[in-house]
Amino acid sequence: MSGETKTSVESTALALLAEVLYVEVSKIDMSTSFTELGLDSILAVEYVAMIKSELGVAETVESLYEHGTPEAFVKHLAANA
């Protein structure tokens, strides 16, 4: 994957997370857990659906929480997109 594509995946994933959480991307601490950021199970379902729709990557809520933080999940997405 090219660096540009990886950056695009990361940017899109973060923008979608910010949209779900109703915050600006700059307000997301990449090392804070999804739970601490306020991503409950309902929002997590919405977020992974948006990831699938926008990036074409079929992820699960379980995978989201297994990665724990936006930083880890975004790296995972970029590696698998």
Phi, psi and omega in degrees: 000136180287158179300324180294317179295318179299315179298321179296317178298314180298314180297316180295315181299319179290321178297320178293320178298316179299320179297315180295322182273355182057046176225167174281148179306321182296343180273353182272117174276112186298339182261002179272140181297153178303321180297315179295332177284346179102012180275095178277182185296324180292315178293327178296319177298316178298317181297312181293329175295320178293321177300314180297316182294315185276324186251347181072021180251119181275098177252166178242161175298323179300317179297319178304308182288332176296324179282335168081317183231158175303320181303310181292319182292318180295320176298318178299313179300313182298324180286336184249002181278000000 
